[in-house]
Amino acid sequence: MKIEYLKSFYYTARSKSISKASKALHITQPGLSKQLQKLEENFALPLLQRSNKGVILTEVGQKVFDYAETILHLEENLYNEIEKIKNKNKHLVIAACQNFGSFYFASKIHNFEENYNNLRVKIDTFNSSDVLNNVLKHDYNLGILAGMENCDHLFFEKNCDDCPYIDKHDFFEDSLVLCSSNDFEQNMIAEEELKEIPIIMREKDSSADNLINNFLAEIGININLHA
């Protein structure tokens, strides 16, 4: 039994008219009559009777009508739920650290959306620990960080049931450089001189802050920070 035939029968019975049902369904009257005939052949019993008031349901036709109403409502609900899932999957929410989320990716979102069938992308910026926590809580689909310093405790084997797990992939390399004003006298400075020069840094616990501090700690330098 085809749902299409059941739908044709339902509209015909509800409107009590083959001509009205054919207009509502955008098919010809002969085409609709053929579908109704096929449905009656399926049940081997008449479902509709013609009268001077249009068409009326037989006893079996009333049973089929009641079930058809339920089936068609279920079909509509099913398509609505699938559409919700499809629309949900068209959105990608990303948690990113400040320097990537605010600058690097902001200029690339439009092209990305066009290349992936108008996928809508939303990027929110956080410090590194909050990026990872938001991914662990499943509030965001992806997390993007600059460096993984102080975050190794969040990465475990996939088969560890009691451990949080985030799959990580390195996909971009960048460089951190020192810059100065034009009136700075030196073109080059030695590592030891970093101890004496005031340095402006990103906020504490940011990816850049962690990267630089870990690097300087490795070479035994404690710098004069101006946060």
N, C-alpha and C positions, 0 to 999 in steps of 0.2 A: 504494500500500500504506500503510495506516494503522499508525502506531506502536502504537496501542491494540490492533489485531488481533495484532500481533507479540508484544506483552506477554501477551495472553491465551493465545496458543499456547505461549509460553515457560513460563508458570506451569502450564499443563496438562501439558506434557511433563515438567517437573521433578517434579510431584507424581504423575504417572501416573494422574490422576483428574480428570474433569470436575467432579465434585461438590466435591472439595477446592479446586480452582482457582477455582470460582465463589464459594466462601466467602471465599477469600483476596482475591479481586478485588471482592467485594461486588456481584456481579451474579447474575442468575438463570441456572440451567443452560441453559434455552432460549436466552437471550441470548448466553451464552458459545458454545454450539454454533453459533449463527448466525455469530458472528465467526470461528470456526474454519473454517466452510464458506466464508466470503468470502475468507479467506486462501488456502485451497486452490484456489479458483477463480482467484485472482490468479496462482498458479504453474501452474495447469492440471494439477496432480498431487496425489495424496493425500499428506498429511504425517503422519497418525496412523492407526493401526490399533487397533480395539477387540479386546480379549481378555478372558478370564476373570480376568486379573490387572490389568485396567484398560486404559489406552491405552499403546501403544508407538510409537516413531518408525519411520517408513519410512526408506529410504536418503536420499531427498530431505529428509525431515523432520529427519534428523540434521544435514544441512548447514544447513538453515534455523535449527535450534536453536543451532548454534555461532555463526552470524552474529548471531542475535537476542541471544545473551548479550553479545556484544561491543557491539552497537548500544545495548542497554539500559544497559550500564555507561557507555558514552560519554554517553548522555543524562543519566544521574545525575550524572556528573562535570561536565557542562555546567551543569546547574542549580545544583550546589554552587558552581561558580566565579562564576556570575551572582549568587548569593545573597551571596557574599563581597564582590563589587563593590557591591551594593545596601547592605550593612551598612556598608561603608567610606564610601560617599557620605552616610551618615546622620550622619557626624561632621564637625564644623567646628572646626579648631584655629586659634586666633588668638594672635598675639604682640602684646602691647600695652604701651605705656609705663605706668609705675606709677600715675599719677593716674587714667587711664582704666580700666585693667585692674582695679585694686584697689577702685575706688569707683564710678565712673559706670556701667560695664557690669555689674558684679556684681549690681546690683539689677534689671537688665533681661533677664538671660539666660532666666529661667523663662518669661516671656511670649513671648520670641522662639522658644523651643523649641516652645511650644504652637501658635504661629501657623504654624510650618513643619513640621507633621506629626511632631512629637516629634524633630526634629533635635537631636542631642546636641552641645553647644558646650563646648569647653574653652578657657580663657584662661590664658596664662602671661605674666608681666610681666618686662620687661627694660628696660634703658636704650635710648635711641633708636637708636643704631648697631647694637646687637644685634638689635633688632626687624627692621631692614632686612636685616641679614645672614641672619637666620633665614628670611626670606621668599625672599631670593635663593637660598638653598640648598635651597628647596622643603621645608623642615622644617615650615612653617606655611602654611595657606591664605591668611591675611590678616595684615596688620600695621596697627596703629592707633597713630598718633602725635599728640602735641600740638605742632604746629608742625613745619616742615621745615628749620629752621636747620642749616647745616653738612652737609646731606644731598644737596644738588643734584648732586653728582658721581655719584650712583647712578641718576640719571634721564636716559635717552638716548632717541633716536628708536628706534621699533620695528624699523626696517629696518637698524639697525646690528648686524651679526652678531657682532662682537667685543666688544660692550658689554653690561654687565648692564642689564636693563630691568625697571622696576617701574611699573605703571600706577597713577596716584594720583588720588584724588578728594577734594575738600574737601566734608565733609558736616556739619560742626558748628562753630559759633563759640562761643568761651568768652572770659572776661575774667580777667586777672590783676589782683589788687588788693592794696594794702598794708593790713595790719591791725596793730593795736597793742593793748597792754594798756589797761585802763580808767584807769590812773593816768598815762598819757601826757598831757603838758600841752597839746599843740597839737591842734587839730581839723584843721588843714591845714598842709602843709609845702611849701616851694618845692623845685624840682629841685636847686638848689645845696646844700640842707640834707641831701640824701641822702648827701653825701660824709662828713658828720660822724656820722650816726646808724648804730650797729651794726645790721646786717640779717641775719636768719636766712634761709638759702636752701636749696633742694633740693640734692641731691648734684651734684657737678661733672659736666658733660656730660649732665645730664638735659635733657629738653625745656624745662622751666621755666627752668633755669639758662641755657641757650643763648638763649632768648627774651629774658630780662631783660638779660643781659649785652650782647646785640646792640643792644637798644633804648637802653641807657645809653651804649654806645659811640657811637651815632649822635648823642646830645646832649652828648657830651664829658664824661661823668661816670664817675669811678672810685670805686666805693663801698667802704665798710668792711664786709667780709663776715664773718659768723660762720656758717660752713657747718655 
